[in-house]
Amino acid sequence: VEVDTYTANLNHNDRAILEGSNYGFVKVNCKKGTDKIVSAAIVHENAGEMIPALTLAVQFNIPLGAHGLGQVILSYPTVAEGIGGCAFQYKMKHWKRLEN
């Protein structure tokens, strides 16, 4: 399966900085040209707290884009904002400019 990959590095994540663990990343792979999540990887000491959100998304076909995880409001500051960072990358790639 060909994929588009969206990666959020945690080195600028405010919660990770506060906890002194601002390393690692969240990576979400979507089926090429879509926002259907086919796999993900999280490298961080709190990965176990973020994996359930992505597991639910894969299991119940919740997309990464604006009508899925991209619409979720995440509490601040949390390391889970890395998931939101991937969703934001997807939205930025697929937003269309409106012409007057």
Secondary structure, 3 states (H helix, E strand, C coil): CCEEEEEEEHHHCHHHHHCCCCCCEEEEEEECCCCCEEEEEEECCCHHHHHHHHHHHHHCCCCCCCCCHHHCCCCCCCCCHHHHHHHHHHHHHHCCCCCC
